[in-house]
C-alpha cells in the first residue's frame, strides 16, 4: 500500500569507522578516515555494549561528532554506528550528490543544455587546420586540413566542402591606386616577380587645360624615360554627326607613348577619357618593353565634336627592368586635373 505522509528516505548508507572509547562523551564520526555528517541523530543506529541506543535521549549528533548522554570509559565498546544515509527529498537530489555514474546513457538531451554553454574547451580535440561541417546525413564532420595554397570549395548539396587547388587562370590582384589632383600620376616600385604582366585602368581622366593628349612614360630606376624612342600605332573609330569614320595613326621617335595620338581632349569634366593599359613583362632584362592600350573619350579640343574609341600599342626600346610608369598630358607639360588610375598584377596561374 502507499505511504501516508512523507515517503521513505533514500541515500548512501554508511558504517562509521571503529571508535576507541575513553573517559569522554564526544567522538568523531568518520568513514574511511573522512568526516561524515548525519542528517540528525534519528538517522543513526548506534550499538553500545551490545545494546541499540535510543537517539536524542541516549545520544545526539553535532555536525560530524556523536555526543553520548554521559561519558564513556575505556571498558565500553561501541559495536557500530550506521548512518542511514545522505537523505534526499523525494525527486530532488541534494547538491553535488549526482555524478556521471548515475546518468543513463543518452539521457541528457539538448533541451537540458542551456544555450551558449558548450565552450571550445569542451569540444573534442582535432587536427590543426580542420574545420567543422556537416555530412550528407546532417551529422558533424571534420574537413581538412588542406595544404598551403588550397582553397575551400563547395562540392554541392549533399556533400561536405573540400580543400582543393585554386583555379588557374590570370585573375587580377589590386596593387595600387591614384586619384589625380592636378599632377603627374606615377606608379613606382609595384612590379615584382609575383606577376609577369600588369594592367592599369584609368577612369574619368581630365587634363588641366583644353586641347591636350594623354601620354605615358616608362620608368627605369624610378626615373621617367624622356628620350625620343617611343614607338606606337593605333586604330579606331570616330563618330560625329551620325557618321562613322575610321582613324589610324602611328609614329616613332616620340618622347612619350601617345595614348590618343592627335585626338585632343577637353578639360570639361563632362568630357573625360577612360580606358586601360596592359604592360607586358616590365621586369624583363632580355627584351624591349611592349604595351597596348585602349582610349575612349569625347574628343576634339575645348568643345568636343565627336566620340572616339581607339586601340593601340607600342614599345620602348630598353632591356632594363622597369620600376614603374607615369601619366600626364602632351609631352608631360600639362597635369592630370582629375581622374583615377588603378594598377593590377595579372596572376601567372
C-alpha positions in Angstrom: 0.0 0.0 0.0 1.0 3.6 -0.4 2.8 5.5 2.4 0.8 8.1 4.3 2.8 11.3 4.9 6.4 11.5 3.9 7.8 8.7 1.8 10.9 6.7 3.0 14.2 8.5 2.5 16.9 7.1 0.3 20.6 7.6 0.4 24.0 6.0 0.7 24.1 4.1 3.9 27.5 4.3 5.7 29.1 2.4 8.5 31.4 4.6 10.5 35.0 3.7 11.4 35.6 2.0 14.7 35.7 4.2 17.8 38.1 3.7 20.7 36.3 4.8 23.9 37.8 6.8 26.7 36.6 9.0 29.5 34.6 11.4 27.3 31.1 11.6 25.8 32.1 13.1 22.4 33.6 11.2 19.5 34.3 12.0 15.9 32.3 10.3 13.1 34.4 9.2 10.1 34.1 6.8 7.2 37.4 5.8 5.7 39.0 8.5 7.9 36.9 11.2 6.3 34.5 13.1 8.5 30.8 12.5 7.9 27.7 14.5 9.0 24.5 12.6 9.6 21.3 14.5 8.9 20.2 14.0 12.5 20.5 11.6 15.5 17.4 9.9 14.2 19.3 8.8 11.1 21.9 6.9 13.1 21.8 3.3 14.5 24.2 3.1 17.4 25.1 -0.1 19.3 26.9 0.4 22.6 28.0 -2.7 24.7 25.6 -4.8 22.5 22.6 -2.5 23.2 21.0 -0.3 20.5 20.9 3.2 21.8 17.8 5.5 21.6 18.5 8.6 19.5 18.3 12.0 21.1 17.9 10.5 24.6 21.0 8.3 24.7 23.0 10.3 22.2 22.8 13.3 20.0 24.9 14.4 16.9 26.5 17.8 16.3 28.0 18.1 12.9 30.4 15.2 12.4 30.5 14.3 16.2 28.3 12.0 18.3 27.7 13.0 21.9 26.5 10.4 24.4 24.4 11.4 27.3 27.2 10.5 29.7 30.9 10.0 29.5 32.1 6.5 28.5 35.1 4.6 29.8 37.8 2.6 28.1 35.9 -0.6 29.0 32.9 0.5 27.0 32.6 -0.8 23.4 30.9 1.0 20.5 29.9 -2.0 18.5 29.0 0.0 15.4 27.4 3.3 14.2 25.4 3.1 11.0 24.4 6.3 9.3 21.2 5.7 7.4 22.4 7.9 4.5 22.5 11.3 2.9 18.8 11.8 3.0 17.1 13.1 -0.2 13.9 14.9 -0.7 11.8 12.7 -3.0 12.7 13.7 -6.6 15.2 16.4 -5.7 18.8 15.3 -5.3 20.9 17.1 -2.8 23.5 19.4 -4.2 26.6 17.7 -5.6 25.2 14.3 -4.9 24.9 13.1 -8.6 27.8 12.3 -10.8 28.2 10.7 -14.3 27.8 7.2 -12.9 24.2 8.0 -12.1 23.3 9.1 -15.6 21.6 6.8 -18.1 23.5 6.9 -21.4 21.8 9.3 -23.8 19.5 10.7 -21.1 20.9 14.3 -21.4 19.2 15.9 -24.4 19.6 19.3 -26.0 16.5 20.6 -24.1 18.6 20.3 -20.8 21.7 22.1 -22.1 21.5 25.9 -21.9 22.2 27.9 -25.0 25.9 29.1 -25.4 27.2 26.7 -22.8 29.4 24.5 -24.9 32.8 26.2 -24.9 35.8 25.4 -27.2 37.5 23.8 -24.2 34.7 21.2 -24.1 35.0 20.2 -27.7 36.8 17.1 -28.8 40.4 17.7 -29.9 41.0 17.8 -33.6 43.8 18.5 -36.1 45.2 21.9 -36.8 43.7 23.3 -40.0 40.5 21.3 -39.9 37.1 22.9 -40.0 33.7 21.5 -38.8 30.9 21.0 -41.3 28.0 18.5 -41.8 27.9 15.4 -43.9 25.1 14.2 -46.2 23.3 12.7 -43.1 23.4 16.0 -41.3 26.0 14.8 -38.8 29.0 16.9 -37.8 32.1 16.1 -39.8 35.7 17.4 -40.0 37.1 18.7 -43.3 40.8 19.1 -44.0 43.3 20.2 -43.2 44.3 21.3 -46.7 47.7 22.2 -48.0 49.3 25.6 -48.5 47.7 27.4 -51.4 44.5 25.3 -51.5 41.1 27.0 -51.1 37.9 25.7 -49.5 35.4 24.8 -52.3 31.8 23.8 -52.3 31.2 20.3 -53.7 27.4 20.8 -54.0 24.4 19.8 -52.0 24.6 16.6 -50.0 28.4 16.7 -49.9 30.8 18.4 -47.4 33.1 21.1 -48.8 36.7 20.2 -49.7 40.1 21.8 -49.8 41.1 22.0 -53.5 43.8 23.7 -55.6 42.9 27.2 -56.6 41.5 27.5 -60.1 44.2 28.5 -62.7 43.9 31.5 -64.9 45.1 35.1 -64.8 42.9 36.7 -62.2 43.8 40.2 -61.1 45.4 41.4 -57.9 45.0 45.0 -56.9 48.3 46.7 -56.2 47.9 50.5 -56.1 45.7 53.4 -57.0 45.9 57.1 -57.5 43.2 59.7 -57.5 44.6 62.6 -59.6 44.5 66.2 -58.4 46.4 68.4 -60.9 49.5 66.2 -61.0 51.6 63.8 -63.0 50.3 60.3 -62.0 53.1 57.9 -61.1 53.3 54.3 -60.2 56.7 53.1 -59.0 58.1 50.1 -57.1 55.0 47.9 -57.6 56.4 45.5 -60.1 57.5 42.2 -58.6 58.3 38.6 -59.6 54.8 37.6 -58.5 53.4 38.8 -61.8 54.7 38.9 -65.4 52.1 41.3 -66.8 50.2 44.3 -65.4 47.0 46.2 -66.2 46.2 49.9 -65.4 42.6 51.1 -65.6 42.1 54.8 -66.0 38.7 56.4 -65.4 37.2 59.9 -66.0 40.6 61.4 -66.6 40.6 65.2 -67.3 43.6 67.4 -68.5 44.3 70.7 -66.7 43.9 72.6 -70.0 42.0 72.2 -73.3 43.3 70.6 -76.4 45.6 68.1 -74.8 46.5 64.5 -75.4 47.1 61.8 -72.8 50.6 60.2 -72.7 52.6 57.6 -70.8 56.3 57.3 -70.0 58.1 54.2 -68.6 60.4 54.5 -65.6 63.8 52.9 -65.1 65.4 53.1 -61.7 62.5 55.3 -60.6 63.2 57.9 -63.3 60.9 58.7 -66.3 62.5 57.8 -69.7 62.3 61.0 -71.7 64.3 60.1 -74.8 62.8 60.3 -78.3 62.5 56.5 -78.5 58.8 55.7 -78.0 57.2 53.7 -80.9 53.5 53.1 -81.4 50.4 52.9 -83.6 46.6 52.9 -83.2 43.4 52.2 -85.0 39.9 53.3 -84.0 36.6 54.8 -85.0 35.3 58.3 -84.8 31.6 59.2 -84.7 30.4 62.7 -85.5 27.0 64.0 -86.7 25.8 60.4 -87.3 28.7 59.3 -89.4 31.4 56.8 -88.5 35.0 57.4 -89.6 37.9 55.0 -89.3 41.0 56.6 -88.0 44.6 55.4 -87.5 47.9 56.9 -86.5 51.4 55.9 -85.7 54.8 57.2 -85.1 58.4 56.7 -83.9 60.9 58.8 -82.2 58.3 60.2 -79.8 59.2 61.5 -76.3 56.0 59.9 -74.8 53.9 56.9 -75.6 50.8 58.6 -77.0 47.5 57.1 -75.8 45.4 59.3 -78.0 47.8 60.4 -80.8 46.4 63.5 -82.4 43.0 63.3 -80.7 42.9 66.3 -78.3 40.7 66.3 -75.2 38.7 69.0 -73.4 39.3 69.9 -69.8 35.5 69.9 -69.2 34.5 67.4 -66.5 31.7 66.1 -68.7 34.2 65.0 -71.4 36.6 62.7 -69.6 38.7 59.9 -71.1 38.7 56.3 -69.9 40.5 53.1 -70.9 43.2 50.6 -69.9 46.9 49.9 -70.5 48.5 46.5 -70.4 52.2 46.3 -69.7 54.0 43.1 -70.9 56.9 41.8 -68.9 58.2 45.1 -67.5 60.8 43.3 -65.4 62.3 41.5 -68.3 66.0 42.2 -68.9 66.2 40.5 -72.3 63.5 42.2 -74.4 62.1 45.6 -75.2 59.1 46.9 -73.2 55.8 46.4 -75.0 52.4 47.7 -74.1 48.9 48.1 -75.5 46.1 50.4 -74.7 42.5 51.5 -75.2 41.2 55.0 -75.2 37.6 56.2 -75.1 36.5 59.9 -75.0 34.6 62.8 -76.5 37.3 64.4 -78.4 38.5 67.4 -80.4 39.6 70.3 -78.3 37.7 72.6 -76.0 34.3 71.7 -77.4 34.2 68.0 -78.4 32.5 67.4 -81.7 32.7 63.6 -81.8 33.2 60.4 -79.8 36.3 58.4 -80.5 37.4 54.9 -79.5 41.0 53.8 -80.1 43.1 50.7 -79.5 46.8 50.8 -80.0 50.2 49.6 -78.8 53.8 50.4 -78.8 57.2 49.7 -77.2 60.1 51.5 -75.6 63.5 50.1 -76.7 65.2 49.2 -73.5 66.2 45.9 -71.9 66.4 47.4 -68.5 63.8 46.3 -66.0 61.1 48.9 -65.5 60.3 50.2 -62.0 57.1 51.9 -63.0 55.1 54.2 -65.4 53.9 57.8 -65.3 50.9 59.6 -67.0 50.4 63.2 -68.0 49.2 65.2 -71.0 51.1 66.3 -74.1 54.8 65.9 -73.6 54.3 66.0 -69.8 53.7 69.7 -69.9 50.1 69.6 -68.7 49.0 67.9 -65.5 46.2 65.4 -64.9 43.5 67.6 -63.3 41.2 64.7 -62.2 40.5 61.0 -62.6 41.5 57.7 -61.1 44.3 55.2 -62.0 44.4 51.6 -60.6 47.2 49.2 -61.1 46.7 45.4 -61.0 49.0 42.4 -61.3 47.9 39.5 -63.6 48.4 36.3 -61.8 50.6 33.8 -63.6 48.4 30.8 -62.7 
